[in-house]
Amino acid sequence: MKTPNTSNNTNTPTSAGLDDQDYLALASSMINAESQIGPVPVDPDIAEAMGAFSEDALSSDDALDSHFDGIDPTADAEGSNHG
């Protein structure tokens, strides 16, 4: 990720620059502050750092499988044979 060039001064020590993590943290806090006023366009890299693209949902197959957890589909057929 490219960080913005904040100064053309060659006397600035390299430690004064922002690394990616600090840049993303600063940008995230600015987005949070600006979003109090209204919608704010967000760079995809910053949005990802803010957790916008994390996918924690179940897949449709996992969701369907979880619906039947603990249920034996043959239980009714077995119970009716003991009549």
Rosetta constraint file for C-alpha pairs under 8 A:
AtomPair CA 1 CA 20 HARMONIC 7.10 0.50
AtomPair CA 1 CA 45 HARMONIC 7.74 0.50
AtomPair CA 3 CA 18 HARMONIC 7.59 0.50
AtomPair CA 3 CA 19 HARMONIC 7.76 0.50
AtomPair CA 3 CA 20 HARMONIC 6.91 0.50
AtomPair CA 3 CA 23 HARMONIC 7.04 0.50
AtomPair CA 12 CA 16 HARMONIC 6.81 0.50
AtomPair CA 13 CA 17 HARMONIC 7.73 0.50
AtomPair CA 18 CA 22 HARMONIC 5.73 0.50
AtomPair CA 18 CA 23 HARMONIC 5.67 0.50
AtomPair CA 19 CA 23 HARMONIC 6.07 0.50
AtomPair CA 20 CA 24 HARMONIC 6.06 0.50
AtomPair CA 21 CA 25 HARMONIC 6.17 0.50
AtomPair CA 22 CA 26 HARMONIC 6.09 0.50
AtomPair CA 23 CA 27 HARMONIC 6.02 0.50
AtomPair CA 24 CA 28 HARMONIC 5.91 0.50
AtomPair CA 24 CA 46 HARMONIC 5.88 0.50
AtomPair CA 24 CA 49 HARMONIC 6.70 0.50
AtomPair CA 25 CA 29 HARMONIC 6.27 0.50
AtomPair CA 26 CA 30 HARMONIC 6.31 0.50
AtomPair CA 27 CA 31 HARMONIC 6.15 0.50
AtomPair CA 27 CA 46 HARMONIC 6.95 0.50
AtomPair CA 28 CA 32 HARMONIC 6.19 0.50
AtomPair CA 28 CA 46 HARMONIC 6.60 0.50
AtomPair CA 28 CA 47 HARMONIC 7.97 0.50
AtomPair CA 28 CA 49 HARMONIC 7.91 0.50
AtomPair CA 28 CA 50 HARMONIC 6.55 0.50
AtomPair CA 29 CA 33 HARMONIC 6.20 0.50
AtomPair CA 30 CA 34 HARMONIC 6.07 0.50
AtomPair CA 31 CA 35 HARMONIC 5.93 0.50
AtomPair CA 31 CA 40 HARMONIC 6.93 0.50
AtomPair CA 31 CA 42 HARMONIC 7.43 0.50
AtomPair CA 32 CA 36 HARMONIC 6.89 0.50
AtomPair CA 33 CA 37 HARMONIC 7.92 0.50
AtomPair CA 34 CA 38 HARMONIC 7.04 0.50
AtomPair CA 34 CA 40 HARMONIC 6.77 0.50
AtomPair CA 35 CA 39 HARMONIC 5.67 0.50
AtomPair CA 35 CA 40 HARMONIC 5.80 0.50
AtomPair CA 42 CA 46 HARMONIC 6.64 0.50
AtomPair CA 42 CA 47 HARMONIC 6.12 0.50
AtomPair CA 43 CA 47 HARMONIC 6.14 0.50
AtomPair CA 44 CA 48 HARMONIC 6.04 0.50
AtomPair CA 45 CA 49 HARMONIC 6.31 0.50
AtomPair CA 46 CA 50 HARMONIC 6.20 0.50
AtomPair CA 47 CA 51 HARMONIC 6.41 0.50
AtomPair CA 47 CA 52 HARMONIC 5.31 0.50
AtomPair CA 47 CA 53 HARMONIC 7.34 0.50
AtomPair CA 48 CA 52 HARMONIC 5.25 0.50
AtomPair CA 48 CA 53 HARMONIC 5.50 0.50
AtomPair CA 48 CA 54 HARMONIC 7.48 0.50
AtomPair CA 58 CA 62 HARMONIC 5.78 0.50
AtomPair CA 58 CA 63 HARMONIC 5.85 0.50
AtomPair CA 59 CA 63 HARMONIC 6.17 0.50
AtomPair CA 60 CA 64 HARMONIC 6.17 0.50
AtomPair CA 61 CA 65 HARMONIC 6.11 0.50
AtomPair CA 62 CA 66 HARMONIC 6.06 0.50
AtomPair CA 63 CA 67 HARMONIC 6.48 0.50
AtomPair CA 64 CA 68 HARMONIC 7.15 0.50
AtomPair CA 65 CA 69 HARMONIC 6.60 0.50
AtomPair CA 68 CA 72 HARMONIC 7.97 0.50
AtomPair CA 74 CA 78 HARMONIC 6.20 0.50
AtomPair CA 75 CA 79 HARMONIC 6.12 0.50
AtomPair CA 76 CA 80 HARMONIC 6.25 0.50
AtomPair CA 77 CA 81 HARMONIC 6.64 0.50
AtomPair CA 78 CA 82 HARMONIC 7.17 0.50
AtomPair CA 79 CA 83 HARMONIC 7.64 0.50
